[in-house]
Amino acid sequence: MGTTIRGSVECRTWGPGLAVEESAWYRAVDLSMLGMTRDYAAFACLFGVRDLSGHWQPVAADRGLPPDTSEHVRAAHASWGEVAFGATWLDWTEILAIDWDEPAIPRATGITRYRRLPDGTLQLRHRGDWSRGFARASGVDTRSADPTRIGELWAEGTEWDVGTTVFRAERDRRRDAVPADGSWQPVWTVMRALAGVHGDQHVRLVAWFEE
């Protein structure tokens, strides 16, 4: 059973029925329209959802719906009934303040594969490697060993050299879990554009999850 994120980007602005100086939160675009996928690494890093290994201190976990959320988003959330869980929100000012270089918990979280170039530098080939190649290099049966326990098996920085291939036990950074060019790029692009018009503090993401 998989976990899916639901929700919308909201914007605080003037709308019909309000006085000239008033504003309220309105739905701008649903996450489903932005191609959002089951991005478990990002769910864990940002919202503490599907973080089965406990690697992250989430940015915005279980905040509930904002009390002033738009009627559209509140109704959409209610339509999922008891299936919905982990409701939360995150505004653009908080997203701008995220330290994308912040590491996960203080131990190795994954195996990264590099190619050693002739000048000795390492070229990144793949993160989260749990392959037969790594099994041969490390002597670990990757079919039975639990990859979420890498930090218990090896210290951060442990390396295995196989010719020009280097495997290294490393700690993920937030940017590894939520890469700038990954599935969240369209969400950030929309929020950035709205913030340019309405102000950073007047744009937010309201989300929940269902399985």
N, C-alpha and C positions, 0 to 999 in steps of 0.2 A: 504494500500500500504506500503510495507516494504522498508527499505534502506539497500543496499548491498555495501560492500567495494570491490574495484577492485585495482589492482596494482601489484607491484613486489618488491622484494628485489634486489637492484643493488650493484655491486662491481666495484671498480676502480682498473684496472689491465692492464697489457700489452695484446695486441691482434694483430691478423694478420694485416699487412699493417702499423703498427706503428714502429717507430724507437726503438732501444733497450732501450733507456732511457725514452720513452714516455709511457703514460697510458691513458686510457679512461674508461668511465662508461659503464658497460655491464649488461644486465639482468642476474640475477643468478637463481631466481625461482619466479614463480607467486604465489600470495597469495592463489589463488584457489587450488594450489597443496598442500597447508599447512593446508587445512581443515578450512579455516576462515569462521566464521558464522556471522549472524546478531547480533553482540555483542554491543547492543546500549549503555550499561553502559560504555564500553571501548571507543566507538566512541565519546561519550560526553567528557569523561575525557581526552583523548589524542588529539582529533581533533575538539572538539566543535560542533560535528554533532549529531543531535537528543538529544541535551541537552535542552529539552523543559522546564525544571524547572530552568535552569540557575545555576546549582549547581557548575559548574567547571570553573576554569581558564584553558583553554586548553593548552596543551604543544606545539602543532604545528597546528594551524588552518589557512586554506586558504592561504598557502604560494605560491600556484601555482606550476607548474612543475619546477624543477631545470633547468636553462638555458642549462646545459650540460648533461641533461638526455639522456639515451641511445636511439637509433633510435627505437628499439623494443618497449620500454615503451611509447615513444612519439606516435608511430603509434597506439598502443593499446588504449591509451587515446583518440586519434582523432577518432577512430572507433566508439566511443560512442556518438560522436557529442554533441548536446545540452543537451542530457540526463545527461551527466557527470557534477558533481558539486563538490565543496570543494576540489579541487586538492591541495595536500600538500606533504611534505616530512619530514623525521625525520631520522637523522643519529645515528649511534650506540653510539657515544660519548654523544649525548644528552640523549639517553635512559639510559646510565649508570649514568647520573647525576640526573635522576628523583628522587625526594624525595617521595617514595611510602607511607610514613607516613603522607604526607601533607593532611590536611583535606579539605573537600569541603567548601562551603560558610559558614559563621559563624552562622549557625543555624541548627537544626536537619534536616536530609534529609531522614530518614527512621526509621522503627520500627524493632528492633532486639529482637528475642525471645531466652531466656536462660532457663536452668534448674538449680534450686538451689540444690546443693549437700548437703549431711548431714553435711559437715564441714562448710557450709555457702558460699562456693565459687560458682561462676556461670559458667556453661558449655554452650558454644554457641551451639544453635540448628538451628537457621535459621535467615538470614538477609533479609531485605525487606519483613517482615511479614505484610500482610494485610488481615488476615484471619477472619473467624467467631469467632475464639477464642479471637482474639484481639478485635473484635467488642463487644463481651460480656464483656470483661475486662474493656474497655474504655468507653462503652456506645455510641460509634460512629457507624453510619451506614456505613460500609465500601463499600456498594454497591453504595452509592451516593456521599460520601465524596471523595475529590481529594487527592490521596496519595502524589502528588507532592507538596502539601501545608502543609505538616506535620510541617514544621518549623514555620508556622503561627499559628498553632493550639496548639502546646506544646513546652515548652522550652527544650533545649537539656538536657538530663539526667532524664526527667520525667519517672517515673516507675509505672507499674501496677503489683501487685503481686496476683497470683491466685494459691494458693497451692504451689507446687514446681516450677510453671512456672512464669517467670518474663519477662514482656515486657518492653522495654526501648526505648525512643526516642533518637537516636544517629546520629552523623555525620559520613558519610562515609569517609574513607581515600582512597587515590588513589589505594592502594593495594586491597581494597574491590571492586573497579570498574574493576581493571585489576589484578585479582589474579595470583600469580606465576604459579599455576597449571591449569590455565584456557585455553581458546581458543587461547590466544596469545602465549602460551608456545612454540609451534613449530616455530613460527616466531622468537622469541628471541633466540631459540636454533640454528637456521640456521645462524642468524646474528652474534651470538657469535662465531660460528665456523669459519665463513668467516673472521671475525675481527682478529681471532687468526692467520690467514694466511697472510692477506693483510693489517692489521692495523685498529684500531678503526675508524679512520677518513675516511676510504675508503670503508665503508659499510653503506648503507642507505636504508630506506623504502620509496618508492614513491607510493602514493595512491590517489584515488579519489572515489567518491560515485555515486550511481545511484538508482533511485526509480522506 
